Amino acid sequence: MTDWAKRAETYNNLYWVNKSRLNFEMMTAMGAASSSEGNLLDLGCGSGFLIRTLQTYFIRMDYYAIDRSPEMLALTRDRELSLYLRTYCGDMIEQMNEFDPDYFRWVTAKMSLHHTSDVNATFKAVHRILTSDGTFVVCEGIPPNPAALNWFKNMFALKEHRHTFMPLDLLNLFHKHKFHDITLRFAVFPRMRLRNWLENSDLSQDQQALLWEYHQEMPSEIKKAYNFAYDESGDDNDIVLDWRFVIASGRKLKD
Ligand SMILES: C[S@@+](CC[C@H](N)C(=O)[O-])C[C@H]1O[C@@H](n2cnc3c(N)ncnc32)[C@H](O)[C@@H]1O
């Protein structure tokens, strides 16, 4: 099981965490305007970068966040978010079940849905706490193409226990849980450095070596899809890859 206390120590060193593109894609999927009012809940908020961005643009909303790790929540305080953010420490499903129904206009989950113990129970809990017409927005990392799915799953199995979602899986989940106006957006982070990810994810030296080797030995067609390359200096000091993400959203039907 992932040790989030340890991961929190270097979490903000991860390049992908501090890129604002995913925050903006999620904001677009929310369909909110700067004058929007209402409660927003972020699931697995981590160090709070999404909330920080949202607060800059949507100043009239009230912000809530759940994370099971006190150490990760402490990072939101480092970002001086605490004055404007109500935080809840615990499992996302259990914590959501504590809220009244129809309480949130928006629920967001950026790179956290893959950690939930029960995906359907999570969607069900989100649906219950959303207001009628409320929106759920999910962002997840995905393989570079469907043919790379098994490689991607096996690679992550070397790192952590988690779910993997293809865009169609998310679409089906939103549909199954009776959301409508479902949208899918995509984002690419080009030339992401493998070492930055390996060195800041609380992995043992053995795990890092295994993941490095697994990347090096990736089948050539997957290398092509990832735009796999060694870094500019031409040696094998680092591997760079294009990482892909999906941003999926859906609205709860009006009563
Ligand atoms: C990959 S991080 C993403 C953090 C943040 N959303 C971001 O984009 O930087 C996943 C976060 O989910 C939290 N988490 C994992 N499992 C959880 C669960 N069952 N309930 C609530 N939070 C959870 C972790 O503590 C961690 O902060």
The ligand as an SDF file (V2000), in Angstrom:
LIG
                    3D

 27 29  0  0  0  0  0  0  0  0999 V2000
   -1.7020   11.1630   -6.9140 C   0  0  0  0  0  0  0  0  0  0  0  0
   -2.2250   12.1100   -5.5360 S   0  0  0  0  0  0  0  0  0  0  0  0
   -3.1610   13.4320   -6.3250 C   0  0  0  0  0  0  0  0  0  0  0  0
   -3.2440   14.6390   -5.4350 C   0  0  0  0  0  0  0  0  0  0  0  0
   -3.8400   15.8870   -6.0800 C   0  0  0  0  0  0  0  0  0  0  0  0
   -5.2220   15.6920   -6.4490 N   0  0  0  0  0  0  0  0  0  0  0  0
   -3.0070   16.3260   -7.2550 C   0  0  0  0  0  0  0  0  0  0  0  0
   -3.5110   16.3010   -8.3860 O   0  0  0  0  0  0  0  0  0  0  0  0
   -1.8440   16.6750   -7.0400 O   0  0  0  0  0  0  0  0  0  0  0  0
   -3.5190   11.1370   -4.8130 C   0  0  0  0  0  0  0  0  0  0  0  0
   -4.0410   11.7020   -3.4820 C   0  0  0  0  0  0  0  0  0  0  0  0
   -5.1840   10.9260   -3.0980 O   0  0  0  0  0  0  0  0  0  0  0  0
   -5.0870   10.6480   -1.7080 C   0  0  0  0  0  0  0  0  0  0  0  0
   -5.8310    9.3890   -1.4700 N   0  0  0  0  0  0  0  0  0  0  0  0
   -5.4690    8.1340   -1.8130 C   0  0  0  0  0  0  0  0  0  0  0  0
   -6.4330    7.2670   -1.4990 N   0  0  0  0  0  0  0  0  0  0  0  0
   -7.4390    7.9830   -0.9370 C   0  0  0  0  0  0  0  0  0  0  0  0
   -8.7290    7.6520   -0.4150 C   0  0  0  0  0  0  0  0  0  0  0  0
   -9.1700    6.3850   -0.4170 N   0  0  0  0  0  0  0  0  0  0  0  0
   -9.4950    8.6330    0.0850 N   0  0  0  0  0  0  0  0  0  0  0  0
   -9.0480    9.9310    0.0980 C   0  0  0  0  0  0  0  0  0  0  0  0
   -7.8470   10.3080   -0.3930 N   0  0  0  0  0  0  0  0  0  0  0  0
   -7.0570    9.3360   -0.9180 C   0  0  0  0  0  0  0  0  0  0  0  0
   -3.5990   10.5580   -1.4070 C   0  0  0  0  0  0  0  0  0  0  0  0
   -3.3070   10.7870   -0.0380 O   0  0  0  0  0  0  0  0  0  0  0  0
   -3.0470   11.6340   -2.3310 C   0  0  0  0  0  0  0  0  0  0  0  0
   -2.9750   12.8840   -1.7020 O   0  0  0  0  0  0  0  0  0  0  0  0
  1  2  1  0
  2  3  1  0
  2 10  1  0
  3  4  1  0
  4  5  1  0
  5  6  1  0
  5  7  1  0
  7  8  2  0
  7  9  1  0
 10 11  1  0
 11 12  1  0
 11 26  1  0
 12 13  1  0
 13 14  1  0
 13 24  1  0
 14 15  1  0
 14 23  1  0
 15 16  2  0
 16 17  1  0
 17 18  1  0
 17 23  2  0
 18 19  1  0
 18 20  2  0
 20 21  1  0
 21 22  2  0
 22 23  1  0
 24 25  1  0
 24 26  1  0
 26 27  1  0
M  CHG  2   2   1   9  -1
M  END
$$$$
